């Protein structure tokens, strides 16, 4: 068993239990299989980024809370490094360095109510935002959207996109 996967699983289980949610109920809410969630909690499965976002959204916590210290995130088309987490009374922010690989598209599940994403593109052309109305940004441009809906990321053209992502999570 991978120590990082075991630690991640323990954090997910603790968060679930603190909220009084059964494994079956969290799996149903997050739209993942019960066996997948059980494997994640036991540290025997390496979850996709999409699965982690679905689970943390249903737990009502920022992704960084589940990932722990110094996480790298890897999805279908997105690779990111968490640079900093900061908080004030009403909001938690996560700042990521992001690469969206050319030729791929990543669909991410809705986050909990009130979460917003803010992306600044440094190179490449990014199409991202709500699946039904994506936004386009090139170098030096910024896009933002409420991410409590299913959303996507795609590099347009043959070049990877390099960007920063600021996730804003309001406290309940």
Buried (B, 14 or more C-beta within 10 A) or exposed (E): EEEBBBBBBBBBBEBBEEEEBEBEBBBBBBEBEBEBBBBBBBBEBEBBBBBBBBBBBBBBBBBBBBBEEEBEBEBBBBBBEBEEBEEEEEBBBBBBBBBBBBEBBBBBBBBBEBBBBBBBBEBBBBBBBBEEEBBBBEBEBEBBBBBBBEBBBBBBEEEBBBBBBBBBBEEE
